[in-house]
Amino acid sequence: MPHGHAHVHTGHDHHGHDHGHAAGAASLRLAFFINLAFTAVEAVGGWWTGSIAVLADALHDAGDCLVLGLAWWLQRVSLKGRDAQYSYGYGRYSMLGGWLASVVLIVGAIGMLAITVPKLWAPVTPDTMGMLGIALFGLVMNGFAAWQLHGGRSLNERGAYLHLLEDVLGWAAVLVGAVTIRATGWAIVDPLLSIAISGFILWNAVGTLRRGTGILMQEIPAGIDMQAVRTRLMAIPHVLDLHDQHTWTLDGSLVVHTVHVVVNAVDLQEARTIKHAVRSELAALGIRHATIELEWAGEPCALEHH
Protein backbone atom coordinates (compact mmCIF):
# COMPACT_ATOMS: atom_id res chain seq x y z
CA MET A 1 0.00 0.00 0.00
CA PRO A 2 1.46 3.42 -0.93
CA HIS A 3 2.85 5.47 1.91
CA GLY A 4 0.36 8.21 2.84
CA HIS A 5 -2.91 9.00 4.55
CA ALA A 6 -5.84 6.64 4.50
CA HIS A 7 -9.23 8.17 5.27
CA VAL A 8 -12.46 6.50 6.25
CA HIS A 9 -15.74 8.18 7.11
CA THR A 10 -17.93 5.93 9.18
CA GLY A 11 -21.48 6.02 10.41
CA HIS A 12 -22.81 8.72 8.07
CA ASP A 13 -26.28 8.02 9.32
CA HIS A 14 -27.34 11.53 10.23
CA HIS A 15 -29.52 11.59 7.11
CA GLY A 16 -31.67 9.08 8.94
CA HIS A 17 -31.03 10.51 12.41
CA ASP A 18 -34.46 10.56 13.98
CA HIS A 19 -35.53 14.06 14.92
CA GLY A 20 -39.20 13.18 14.70
CA HIS A 21 -41.86 12.37 12.16
CA ALA A 22 -45.02 14.01 10.83
CA ALA A 23 -47.04 12.41 13.64
CA GLY A 24 -44.65 13.88 16.22
CA ALA A 25 -44.99 17.33 14.67
CA ALA A 26 -48.80 16.99 14.74
CA SER A 27 -48.74 16.06 18.45
CA LEU A 28 -46.48 19.01 19.21
CA ARG A 29 -48.77 21.33 17.25
CA LEU A 30 -51.83 20.18 19.20
CA ALA A 31 -50.02 20.47 22.54
CA PHE A 32 -48.81 23.95 21.57
CA PHE A 33 -52.31 25.28 20.82
CA ILE A 34 -53.77 23.67 23.97
CA ASN A 35 -51.04 25.27 26.06
CA LEU A 36 -51.36 28.66 24.31
CA ALA A 37 -55.10 28.81 24.91
CA PHE A 38 -54.74 27.83 28.54
CA THR A 39 -51.89 30.28 29.19
CA ALA A 40 -54.23 33.12 28.18
CA VAL A 41 -56.98 31.73 30.45
CA GLU A 42 -54.70 31.39 33.47
CA ALA A 43 -53.09 34.82 32.99
CA VAL A 44 -56.56 36.38 33.16
CA GLY A 45 -57.51 34.00 35.99
CA GLY A 46 -54.39 34.89 37.99
CA TRP A 47 -55.21 38.59 37.70
CA TRP A 48 -58.89 37.97 38.52
CA THR A 49 -58.24 35.81 41.61
CA GLY A 50 -55.32 37.93 42.80
CA SER A 51 -53.16 34.80 43.08
CA ILE A 52 -49.48 35.29 42.29
CA ALA A 53 -49.05 31.49 42.44
CA VAL A 54 -51.42 31.23 39.46
CA LEU A 55 -49.56 34.07 37.72
CA ALA A 56 -46.24 32.27 38.36
CA ASP A 57 -47.62 29.15 36.73
CA ALA A 58 -48.95 31.28 33.87
CA LEU A 59 -45.34 32.40 33.35
CA HIS A 60 -44.26 28.76 33.38
CA ASP A 61 -46.91 27.89 30.79
CA ALA A 62 -45.93 30.87 28.62
CA GLY A 63 -42.37 29.52 28.65
CA ASP A 64 -43.71 26.10 27.74
CA CYS A 65 -45.62 27.64 24.83
CA LEU A 66 -42.30 28.95 23.59
CA VAL A 67 -40.70 25.51 24.07
CA LEU A 68 -43.59 23.73 22.32
CA GLY A 69 -43.79 26.27 19.49
CA LEU A 70 -40.07 26.06 18.83
CA ALA A 71 -40.12 22.26 19.16
CA TRP A 72 -42.97 22.03 16.66
CA TRP A 73 -41.16 24.23 14.11
CA LEU A 74 -37.72 22.71 14.74
CA GLN A 75 -39.21 19.21 14.54
CA ARG A 76 -39.55 19.91 10.83
CA VAL A 77 -36.46 22.08 10.29
CA SER A 78 -34.10 19.54 11.89
CA LEU A 79 -35.30 16.82 9.49
CA LYS A 80 -33.52 18.58 6.61
CA GLY A 81 -30.37 16.82 5.52
CA ARG A 82 -27.02 18.35 4.67
CA ASP A 83 -26.88 21.03 2.00
CA ALA A 84 -24.52 23.69 0.67
CA GLN A 85 -24.91 25.74 3.87
CA TYR A 86 -25.01 23.05 6.59
CA SER A 87 -22.61 20.16 5.98
CA TYR A 88 -23.98 18.25 9.01
CA GLY A 89 -27.62 19.01 8.24
CA TYR A 90 -29.96 20.97 10.50
CA GLY A 91 -29.98 18.71 13.58
CA ARG A 92 -28.47 21.32 15.90
CA TYR A 93 -31.53 23.54 15.45
CA SER A 94 -33.47 21.09 17.63
CA MET A 95 -31.40 21.92 20.72
CA LEU A 96 -31.14 25.63 19.92
CA GLY A 97 -34.85 26.04 20.65
CA GLY A 98 -34.47 24.59 24.14
CA TRP A 99 -31.46 26.83 24.78
CA LEU A 100 -33.34 30.00 23.80
CA ALA A 101 -36.45 28.97 25.73
CA SER A 102 -34.30 28.43 28.84
CA VAL A 103 -32.98 31.98 28.63
CA VAL A 104 -36.54 33.32 28.43
CA LEU A 105 -37.68 31.15 31.38
CA ILE A 106 -34.72 32.24 33.54
CA VAL A 107 -35.45 35.94 32.93
CA GLY A 108 -39.16 35.39 33.62
CA ALA A 109 -38.55 33.36 36.80
CA ILE A 110 -36.17 35.99 38.20
CA GLY A 111 -38.73 38.70 37.42
CA MET A 112 -41.47 36.68 39.13
CA LEU A 113 -39.30 36.19 42.23
CA ALA A 114 -38.61 39.94 42.36
CA ILE A 115 -42.37 40.59 42.39
CA THR A 116 -43.25 37.78 44.80
CA VAL A 117 -40.63 37.95 47.58
CA PRO A 118 -41.78 41.38 48.91
CA LYS A 119 -45.33 39.97 49.21
CA LEU A 120 -44.14 37.58 51.93
CA TRP A 121 -44.30 40.54 54.31
CA ALA A 122 -47.73 41.71 53.12
CA PRO A 123 -49.58 38.68 51.72
CA VAL A 124 -53.00 39.24 50.14
CA THR A 125 -55.62 36.51 50.44
CA PRO A 126 -56.55 35.36 46.90
CA ASP A 127 -59.94 34.17 45.68
CA THR A 128 -59.50 30.52 46.68
CA MET A 129 -62.56 29.23 44.80
CA GLY A 130 -61.24 30.86 41.65
CA MET A 131 -57.83 29.30 42.31
CA LEU A 132 -59.45 25.88 42.77
CA GLY A 133 -61.35 26.18 39.50
CA ILE A 134 -58.30 27.29 37.51
CA ALA A 135 -56.11 24.60 39.11
CA LEU A 136 -58.57 21.83 38.20
CA PHE A 137 -58.90 23.21 34.67
CA GLY A 138 -55.10 23.36 34.45
CA LEU A 139 -54.70 19.76 35.57
CA VAL A 140 -57.17 18.58 32.91
CA MET A 141 -55.77 20.69 30.04
CA ASN A 142 -52.08 20.09 30.77
CA GLY A 143 -52.77 16.44 31.56
CA PHE A 144 -54.40 16.00 28.15
CA ALA A 145 -51.53 17.80 26.36
CA ALA A 146 -48.96 15.65 28.21
CA TRP A 147 -50.91 12.50 27.31
CA GLN A 148 -50.75 13.53 23.64
CA LEU A 149 -46.93 13.50 23.82
CA HIS A 150 -46.27 10.69 26.29
CA GLY A 151 -45.38 8.17 23.57
CA GLY A 152 -43.09 10.50 21.62
CA ARG A 153 -39.60 9.22 20.88
CA SER A 154 -37.80 12.23 19.47
CA LEU A 155 -35.74 14.51 21.71
CA ASN A 156 -38.12 17.38 20.96
CA GLU A 157 -41.20 15.37 21.93
CA ARG A 158 -39.61 14.00 25.10
CA GLY A 159 -38.50 17.47 26.15
CA ALA A 160 -41.93 18.94 25.51
CA TYR A 161 -43.58 16.06 27.39
CA LEU A 162 -41.39 16.66 30.45
CA HIS A 163 -42.27 20.38 30.40
CA LEU A 164 -45.97 19.55 30.35
CA LEU A 165 -45.51 17.02 33.15
CA GLU A 166 -43.93 19.81 35.22
CA ASP A 167 -47.05 21.88 34.52
CA VAL A 168 -49.30 19.11 35.83
CA LEU A 169 -47.26 19.00 39.05
CA GLY A 170 -47.38 22.81 39.29
CA TRP A 171 -51.17 22.85 39.06
CA ALA A 172 -51.41 20.07 41.63
CA ALA A 173 -49.40 22.35 43.96
CA VAL A 174 -51.72 25.30 43.26
CA LEU A 175 -54.73 23.06 43.99
CA VAL A 176 -53.26 21.98 47.34
CA GLY A 177 -52.36 25.61 48.10
CA ALA A 178 -55.89 26.83 47.37
CA VAL A 179 -57.39 24.14 49.64
CA THR A 180 -54.89 25.02 52.40
CA ILE A 181 -55.61 28.78 52.21
CA ARG A 182 -59.37 28.14 52.21
CA ALA A 183 -59.10 25.84 55.24
CA THR A 184 -56.62 27.87 57.32
CA GLY A 185 -56.75 31.42 55.98
CA TRP A 186 -52.94 31.48 55.69
CA ALA A 187 -52.53 34.00 52.85
CA ILE A 188 -48.74 33.58 52.93
CA VAL A 189 -49.17 30.15 51.28
CA ASP A 190 -49.83 31.94 47.94
CA PRO A 191 -46.49 33.82 47.67
CA LEU A 192 -44.67 30.77 49.09
CA LEU A 193 -46.16 28.64 46.30
CA SER A 194 -45.19 31.26 43.73
CA ILE A 195 -41.60 31.28 45.01
CA ALA A 196 -41.48 27.46 44.95
CA ILE A 197 -42.81 27.30 41.38
CA SER A 198 -40.46 30.08 40.19
CA GLY A 199 -37.51 28.40 41.91
CA PHE A 200 -38.38 25.09 40.26
CA ILE A 201 -38.56 26.77 36.84
CA LEU A 202 -35.23 28.51 37.46
CA TRP A 203 -33.48 25.31 38.55
CA ASN A 204 -34.61 23.35 35.48
CA ALA A 205 -34.02 26.20 33.03
CA VAL A 206 -30.45 26.75 34.29
CA GLY A 207 -29.76 23.02 33.90
CA THR A 208 -31.10 23.03 30.33
CA LEU A 209 -29.14 26.19 29.53
CA ARG A 210 -25.93 24.66 30.87
CA ARG A 211 -26.39 21.49 28.80
CA GLY A 212 -27.25 23.50 25.69
CA THR A 213 -24.24 25.77 26.16
CA GLY A 214 -22.03 22.69 26.48
CA ILE A 215 -23.34 21.41 23.15
CA LEU A 216 -22.83 24.79 21.44
CA MET A 217 -19.28 25.00 22.85
CA GLN A 218 -18.55 21.44 21.63
CA GLU A 219 -18.05 20.05 25.12
CA ILE A 220 -17.23 16.33 25.29
CA PRO A 221 -20.67 14.69 25.65
CA ALA A 222 -21.70 13.24 29.01
CA GLY A 223 -21.16 9.50 29.06
CA ILE A 224 -18.16 9.59 26.70
CA ASP A 225 -14.96 8.69 28.57
CA MET A 226 -12.01 9.79 26.42
CA GLN A 227 -9.60 7.62 28.40
CA ALA A 228 -11.81 4.60 27.74
CA VAL A 229 -11.84 5.50 24.03
CA ARG A 230 -8.05 5.64 24.00
CA THR A 231 -7.66 2.39 25.96
CA ARG A 232 -9.97 0.45 23.64
CA LEU A 233 -8.45 1.80 20.42
CA MET A 234 -4.87 1.28 21.62
CA ALA A 235 -5.70 -2.39 22.29
CA ILE A 236 -6.36 -2.99 18.57
CA PRO A 237 -3.48 -4.95 16.91
CA HIS A 238 -0.97 -2.80 14.94
CA VAL A 239 -2.17 0.47 16.58
CA LEU A 240 0.84 2.32 18.00
CA ASP A 241 -0.58 5.71 18.98
CA LEU A 242 -3.55 8.08 18.68
CA HIS A 243 -3.66 11.86 18.35
CA ASP A 244 -5.87 14.74 17.25
CA GLN A 245 -8.91 13.17 18.92
CA HIS A 246 -12.00 15.36 19.05
CA THR A 247 -15.46 14.41 20.30
CA TRP A 248 -18.59 16.53 20.41
CA THR A 249 -22.33 16.16 19.94
CA LEU A 250 -24.33 17.77 17.19
CA ASP A 251 -27.62 18.02 19.08
CA GLY A 252 -27.30 16.10 22.34
CA SER A 253 -27.92 12.79 20.59
CA LEU A 254 -25.62 12.35 17.58
CA VAL A 255 -22.00 12.05 18.77
CA VAL A 256 -19.25 13.03 16.31
CA HIS A 257 -15.63 11.88 16.63
CA THR A 258 -12.40 12.44 14.69
CA VAL A 259 -9.11 10.64 15.35
CA HIS A 260 -5.69 10.03 13.77
CA VAL A 261 -4.58 6.42 14.30
CA VAL A 262 -0.86 5.65 13.99
CA VAL A 263 -0.13 2.07 12.84
CA ASN A 264 2.97 0.07 12.01
CA ALA A 265 3.64 -1.18 8.49
CA VAL A 266 0.51 -2.99 7.28
CA ASP A 267 -0.89 -4.01 3.93
CA LEU A 268 -4.21 -2.92 2.45
CA GLN A 269 -6.22 -5.78 3.96
CA GLU A 270 -4.77 -5.19 7.42
CA ALA A 271 -5.52 -1.46 7.13
CA ARG A 272 -9.15 -2.26 6.35
CA THR A 273 -9.30 -4.63 9.32
CA ILE A 274 -7.92 -1.92 11.63
CA LYS A 275 -10.43 0.63 10.37
CA HIS A 276 -13.29 -1.82 10.88
CA ALA A 277 -12.06 -2.56 14.42
CA VAL A 278 -11.81 1.17 15.26
CA ARG A 279 -15.31 1.71 13.90
CA SER A 280 -16.70 -1.17 15.98
CA GLU A 281 -15.02 -0.01 19.21
CA LEU A 282 -16.29 3.56 18.77
CA ALA A 283 -19.83 2.33 18.01
CA ALA A 284 -19.75 0.25 21.20
CA LEU A 285 -19.02 3.46 23.12
CA GLY A 286 -21.98 5.29 21.54
CA ILE A 287 -20.05 7.08 18.77
CA ARG A 288 -21.75 6.41 15.45
CA HIS A 289 -20.37 9.22 13.30
CA ALA A 290 -16.59 8.96 13.11
CA THR A 291 -13.89 10.24 10.77
CA ILE A 292 -10.77 8.10 11.08
CA GLU A 293 -7.39 8.82 9.54
CA LEU A 294 -4.67 6.16 9.43
CA GLU A 295 -1.04 7.27 9.60
CA TRP A 296 2.10 5.19 9.37
CA ALA A 297 4.73 5.15 12.11
CA GLY A 298 7.24 7.95 11.56
CA GLU A 299 4.96 9.85 9.23
CA PRO A 300 4.91 13.56 10.17
CA CYS A 301 1.51 15.05 11.07
CA ALA A 302 1.03 18.80 11.45
CA LEU A 303 -1.88 18.20 13.83
CA GLU A 304 -0.14 15.77 16.17
CA HIS A 305 0.36 18.29 18.99
CA HIS A 306 -2.85 20.27 18.49
Disulfide bonds with the S-S distance in Angstrom:
none
